[in-house]
């Protein structure tokens, strides 16, 4: 799988839904994103980066999602565990 990061011009948003993440990371599919969001929810370092106010609505923190990707690749994060 090849995933390409696509920056969003003039965006000040800190949070977005699944479609916003999929737009930023071309090549990422919904199945993989759902698995990664589950991993984020289960990980003490990243669970604050995913909010589910309802069973159908999810909000993802862009910075924490990127930190999670670095953590998945390298085994560490730029953020500290809280």
TILO-584010 format. One record per residue (C-alpha): x, y, z; residue number from 1. Coordinates in pm, whole numbers, plus 50000, padded with zeros to 5 digits. Layout:
N
(atom (X,Y,Z),NUM)
...
% end
This chain:
82
(atom (50000,50000,50000),1)
(atom (50132,50343,49909),2)
(atom (49999,50638,50110),3)
(atom (50070,50994,50005),4)
(atom (50021,51291,50238),5)
(atom (49827,51576,50076),6)
(atom (49853,51905,50267),7)
(atom (49539,52112,50298),8)
(atom (49604,52476,50211),9)
(atom (49492,52744,50457),10)
(atom (49352,52493,50703),11)
(atom (49342,52588,51069),12)
(atom (49136,52286,51173),13)
(atom (49274,52065,51448),14)
(atom (49008,51795,51425),15)
(atom (48837,51621,51133),16)
(atom (48627,51321,51047),17)
(atom (48733,51007,50863),18)
(atom (48683,51163,50521),19)
(atom (48915,51452,50616),20)
(atom (49187,51202,50711),21)
(atom (49131,51005,50389),22)
(atom (49168,51326,50185),23)
(atom (49495,51413,50360),24)
(atom (49645,51067,50315),25)
(atom (49582,50951,49958),26)
(atom (49591,50574,49929),27)
(atom (49468,50514,50283),28)
(atom (49145,50314,50277),29)
(atom (48858,50310,50525),30)
(atom (48932,49956,50644),31)
(atom (49289,50043,50742),32)
(atom (49182,50375,50896),33)
(atom (48923,50197,51113),34)
(atom (49187,49950,51237),35)
(atom (49429,50232,51316),36)
(atom (49161,50430,51499),37)
(atom (49091,50121,51709),38)
(atom (49462,50097,51788),39)
(atom (49465,50466,51884),40)
(atom (49168,50417,52119),41)
(atom (49343,50122,52286),42)
(atom (49675,50304,52330),43)
(atom (49715,50527,52636),44)
(atom (49928,50776,52440),45)
(atom (49679,50830,52159),46)
(atom (49329,50766,52294),47)
(atom (49272,51139,52346),48)
(atom (49314,51184,51969),49)
(atom (48987,51008,51881),50)
(atom (48648,51132,52001),51)
(atom (48321,50944,51944),52)
(atom (48031,51164,52061),53)
(atom (47786,50917,51898),54)
(atom (47822,50569,51755),55)
(atom (47827,50711,51398),56)
(atom (48032,51027,51451),57)
(atom (48408,51030,51501),58)
(atom (48652,51321,51529),59)
(atom (49026,51269,51488),60)
(atom (49299,51509,51595),61)
(atom (49527,51562,51293),62)
(atom (49846,51612,51495),63)
(atom (49787,51308,51715),64)
(atom (49705,51096,51409),65)
(atom (50037,51196,51249),66)
(atom (50216,51121,51577),67)
(atom (50046,50781,51580),68)
(atom (50178,50711,51229),69)
(atom (50531,50800,51340),70)
(atom (50486,50578,51644),71)
(atom (50368,50288,51425),72)
(atom (50670,50328,51200),73)
(atom (50941,50398,51456),74)
(atom (50797,50280,51788),75)
(atom (50806,50624,51948),76)
(atom (50607,50946,51950),77)
(atom (50677,51316,51965),78)
(atom (50419,51341,52245),79)
(atom (50447,51227,52604),80)
(atom (50208,50977,52762),81)
(atom (49955,51147,52987),82)
% end
